[in-house]
Amino acid sequence: MKHDIIVLGAGMVGVGCALHLQARGQSVALLDRRAPGLETSYGNAGIIQREAIAPYALPRDLGFLLSGATNQRVDVRYHAGDAARMLGPLWDYYRNSAPEVYKQISREYETLIALSLESHTQLMNDAGANDLVAGQGYLMLYRTERELQSFFEVADERAKDGVHHIKLTGADVAREEPSLVGAFAGAVRWTDPVAISSPGDLVQAYARLFEQRGGAVHLGDAMTLRKTDAGGWQVDTADGQTLEASQVVVALGPWTTQLTERFGYTAPVIPKRGYHMHYTRLPGKPLNSTIIDAENGYVVAPMKDGLRLTTGAELANADSPRTPTQIDAAEKIARQSFPLGERVDAEPWMGTRPCMPDMKPVFGPVPEVPGLWCAFGHGHQGFTLGPVTGELLAAMMTGATPRVDVRPFSPERFG
Ligand SMILES: Cc1cc2nc3c(=O)[nH]c(=O)nc-3n(C[C@H](O)[C@H](O)[C@H](O)COP(=O)(O)OP(=O)(O)OC[C@H]3O[C@@H](n4cnc5c(N)ncnc54)[C@H](O)[C@@H]3O)c2cc1C
């Protein structure tokens, strides 16, 4: 079957690309080995992070680096063998987290985050998916006064760039979240972000919109992609069809470079895996907002399937064996403060944030491979950034001028 463009990967990024290419009049086929939105875009914390105008830097203080060496932190752990192979990219990540470099990276990152919420809002309206909004804003909760005060400064800085917040004392937290137990110094309530009750359902709602507008969704293995003699591209579907197009977008999240490597392009992805588990709600003990326990590095989010606890980062390849020890460690702490009932899932879910050493996503034409494009590397905010990435990439692919300068996100900076 012939199309203008094939998009490989139906996570939030791939679906965002497919919808925006379609909106520009392209005939688009979307292919994934599973139904849309079942990998990392399914299991995340579900926050459309309009406040995240600075990407997630590597903490550079010695205390963090030394405590990480024991591999017992709740927020960050690693597989020694996999992490050893990432030393080069991790060193670049460390250097890019130095204040001056990080400031410039954040300026560039902000141009995407600033458009993220309006981009989702438009799609949610079009997809009739507003019932998936669980709440407005979320809490960054602090246990110690020192950390709280230092985060108040971060919030005040972001306010200068139009990001809104409310500062909460410990007493305010107790009033807003009466089911929390413990002594908290206070919190920052970011008021712009939107919490989603089921991130996978939102990707699926967007994919349905794409189909309603005439797009085709196929199951199949993206690794069957090949060039044709005529200079186009072909890929096989699971039901025996061959899809053909002159242009292809590779949006396979952490698996993207496995495919692009075959065509001579690679980039140093730092995979940061995360786990989640759902818990039943305790009667009479509601949780009103999504809350990040900032000093312990986990999130508790009220969701459709229960209270979802998501963990911090595990440095390990996407396909290495699962080691969900961070869930156990985070649950132990969370149970002392949050109203968590019984575990709901038989096994912890696992997904992989595809992070880049310079913390910025990668999208645009794959260098020296005509007709091949990519969109990946969205790290901690790919659920937030999928639609705006799609909008910008679609503009580039159809010869229009993107709304922001896309050069900082070019695949050319690697490879
Ligand atoms: C615990 C956790 C919490 C997070 N919380 C948030 C949050 O609150 N807000 C936020 O913005 N971001 C969050 N993130 C990050 C976000 O989830 C990711 O950045 C985002 O989901 C990446 O989207 P993607 O479309 O690039 O990748 P994915 O969603 O992983 O999609 C890649 C797709 O490629 C497909 N694929 C792979 N290989 C093949 C193949 N060979 N053939 C066909 N298809 C293939 C997969 O099936 C998958 O559907 C979180 C991540 C984690 C792990």
Ligand as a Chemical Component Dictionary entry (heavy atoms), coordinates in Angstrom:
data_LIG
# 
_chem_comp.id                   LIG 
_chem_comp.type                 NON-POLYMER 
_chem_comp.pdbx_formal_charge   0 
_chem_comp.three_letter_code    LIG 
# 
loop_
_chem_comp_atom.comp_id 
_chem_comp_atom.atom_id 
_chem_comp_atom.alt_atom_id 
_chem_comp_atom.type_symbol 
_chem_comp_atom.charge 
_chem_comp_atom.model_Cartn_x 
_chem_comp_atom.model_Cartn_y 
_chem_comp_atom.model_Cartn_z 
_chem_comp_atom.pdbx_ordinal 
LIG C1  C1  C 0 8.462  6.165  35.255 1  
LIG C2  C2  C 0 8.357  7.229  34.185 2  
LIG C3  C3  C 0 7.632  8.395  34.436 3  
LIG C4  C4  C 0 7.542  9.380  33.450 4  
LIG N1  N1  N 0 6.733  10.471 33.676 5  
LIG C5  C5  C 0 6.561  11.395 32.687 6  
LIG C6  C6  C 0 5.668  12.499 32.871 7  
LIG O1  O1  O 0 4.984  12.613 33.891 8  
LIG N2  N2  N 0 5.565  13.423 31.863 9  
LIG C7  C7  C 0 6.292  13.313 30.719 10 
LIG O2  O2  O 0 6.196  14.187 29.858 11 
LIG N3  N3  N 0 7.097  12.238 30.479 12 
LIG C8  C8  C 0 7.254  11.288 31.444 13 
LIG N4  N4  N 0 8.079  10.217 31.231 14 
LIG C9  C9  C 0 8.833  10.131 29.958 15 
LIG C10 C10 C 0 7.927  9.686  28.818 16 
LIG O3  O3  O 0 7.120  8.600  29.212 17 
LIG C11 C11 C 0 8.784  9.286  27.593 18 
LIG O4  O4  O 0 9.694  10.315 27.292 19 
LIG C12 C12 C 0 7.877  9.083  26.380 20 
LIG O5  O5  O 0 6.880  8.131  26.675 21 
LIG C13 C13 C 0 8.679  8.660  25.164 22 
LIG O6  O6  O 0 7.747  8.497  24.104 23 
LIG P1  P1  P 0 8.161  7.818  22.748 24 
LIG O7  O7  O 0 6.978  7.867  21.858 25 
LIG O8  O8  O 0 9.441  8.393  22.283 26 
LIG O9  O9  O 0 8.528  6.301  23.171 27 
LIG P2  P2  P 0 7.551  5.035  23.508 28 
LIG O10 O10 O 0 6.311  5.458  24.197 29 
LIG O11 O11 O 0 8.432  4.051  24.209 30 
LIG O12 O12 O 0 7.172  4.518  22.069 31 
LIG C14 C14 C 0 8.071  3.827  21.240 32 
LIG C15 C15 C 0 7.235  2.882  20.420 33 
LIG O13 O13 O 0 8.095  2.173  19.512 34 
LIG C16 C16 C 0 7.583  0.856  19.384 35 
LIG N5  N5  N 0 8.622  -0.036 18.879 36 
LIG C17 C17 C 0 9.839  -0.278 19.413 37 
LIG N6  N6  N 0 10.517 -1.148 18.635 38 
LIG C18 C18 C 0 9.704  -1.456 17.583 39 
LIG C19 C19 C 0 9.846  -2.281 16.442 40 
LIG N7  N7  N 0 10.954 -2.997 16.199 41 
LIG N8  N8  N 0 8.824  -2.346 15.569 42 
LIG C20 C20 C 0 7.694  -1.624 15.782 43 
LIG N9  N9  N 0 7.511  -0.826 16.834 44 
LIG C21 C21 C 0 8.508  -0.748 17.749 45 
LIG C22 C22 C 0 7.128  0.507  20.785 46 
LIG O14 O14 O 0 6.212  -0.568 20.765 47 
LIG C23 C23 C 0 6.530  1.829  21.257 48 
LIG O15 O15 O 0 5.135  1.894  21.046 49 
LIG C24 C24 C 0 8.200  9.217  32.206 50 
LIG C25 C25 C 0 8.901  8.030  31.947 51 
LIG C26 C26 C 0 8.986  7.046  32.922 52 
LIG C27 C27 C 0 9.722  5.776  32.620 53 
# 
loop_
_chem_comp_bond.comp_id 
_chem_comp_bond.atom_id_1 
_chem_comp_bond.atom_id_2 
_chem_comp_bond.value_order 
_chem_comp_bond.pdbx_ordinal 
LIG C1  C2  SING 1  
LIG C2  C3  SING 2  
LIG C2  C26 DOUB 3  
LIG C3  C4  DOUB 4  
LIG C4  N1  SING 5  
LIG C4  C24 SING 6  
LIG N1  C5  DOUB 7  
LIG C5  C6  SING 8  
LIG C5  C8  SING 9  
LIG C6  O1  DOUB 10 
LIG C6  N2  SING 11 
LIG N2  C7  SING 12 
LIG C7  O2  DOUB 13 
LIG C7  N3  SING 14 
LIG N3  C8  DOUB 15 
LIG C8  N4  SING 16 
LIG N4  C9  SING 17 
LIG N4  C24 SING 18 
LIG C9  C10 SING 19 
LIG C10 O3  SING 20 
LIG C10 C11 SING 21 
LIG C11 O4  SING 22 
LIG C11 C12 SING 23 
LIG C12 O5  SING 24 
LIG C12 C13 SING 25 
LIG C13 O6  SING 26 
LIG O6  P1  SING 27 
LIG P1  O7  DOUB 28 
LIG P1  O8  SING 29 
LIG P1  O9  SING 30 
LIG O9  P2  SING 31 
LIG P2  O10 DOUB 32 
LIG P2  O11 SING 33 
LIG P2  O12 SING 34 
LIG O12 C14 SING 35 
LIG C14 C15 SING 36 
LIG C15 O13 SING 37 
LIG C15 C23 SING 38 
LIG O13 C16 SING 39 
LIG C16 N5  SING 40 
LIG C16 C22 SING 41 
LIG N5  C17 SING 42 
LIG N5  C21 SING 43 
LIG C17 N6  DOUB 44 
LIG N6  C18 SING 45 
LIG C18 C19 SING 46 
LIG C18 C21 DOUB 47 
LIG C19 N7  SING 48 
LIG C19 N8  DOUB 49 
LIG N8  C20 SING 50 
LIG C20 N9  DOUB 51 
LIG N9  C21 SING 52 
LIG C22 O14 SING 53 
LIG C22 C23 SING 54 
LIG C23 O15 SING 55 
LIG C24 C25 DOUB 56 
LIG C25 C26 SING 57 
LIG C26 C27 SING 58 
# 
